[in-house]
Amino acid sequence: MRLLHFQTSQTRGINVYRYLPGAQTAVTRNWPGLFQDWPPEPTPFTEYAVNNNNMEEVAVYVGLAWRLTAGLARYAIPTYYREEAAQSLGREPVLVDWEYEIESEDPHEVRDNGFVPGRSTAGGRRPDSWQDTHRAGLFDLSTPRDLVRLLHAVVLDASSEITLFAVAPGPARQRDLISSLSGSARPSLPSVIRDAEVFVDLTIGSDLGYYDAITVASHADIQPRIVALANDFARRIEAYESRLDSLSDMEAFLGAVPELAGIHLDAE
């Protein structure tokens, strides 16, 4: 079985775990139907943001991010494509001043730039103020399908990024999170997340020279949980690859992906 190996370190007093697959994707055998003409919806892309470039590994990433953040309230920033994300989700975000940035142009390491000023594509929709075009959008996520819809907005770029903040449930904690991502002072990750809350940055490379990277951070030591999930996904990937030859059509493929991802899209 091929494990999803996470590098571990401590940075600014928090635990950081990184998965850097480089050119070796998590799923090594792919469904041939990804490279053929697709029937009308549902398709691999509409359901899991999977296409013939960013393939089944994207479903694994969605499942991993969702399962790592179980029991917490999830809020996400889709880097740059704020307006496209709002259209995909069908709701407006809360505007914040800062977003996280990971550059993954090396197969073996990333450049972690931390929080940077927010950007967006809002210039074309006559925003309420000039400043709004330079703010990021923070969206609340209820189900894995919401995360997939954010991927629909960003994943076709050369390199795309979604940052997920999984924090204690409740309106007070939501207000504090928004406050920590707003204002002129640059936030630091250790002050944005607390205790056993979890930060997940999902970076997906599409063009040549860009690579996938998953960055996870928490004040708590969550390595046992990450190892358990990595082992579970290794088994799921092996089982999926072993049944590829039996996936004769789109319906069969879409029926197999939930077992690969370990989630159902409309479950909380």
Summary of the structure (lengths in Angstrom):
residues: 268
radius of gyration: 18.0
end to end distance: 29.0
largest distance: 55.4
contacts: 845
relative contact order: 0.23
helix: 37%
strand: 26%
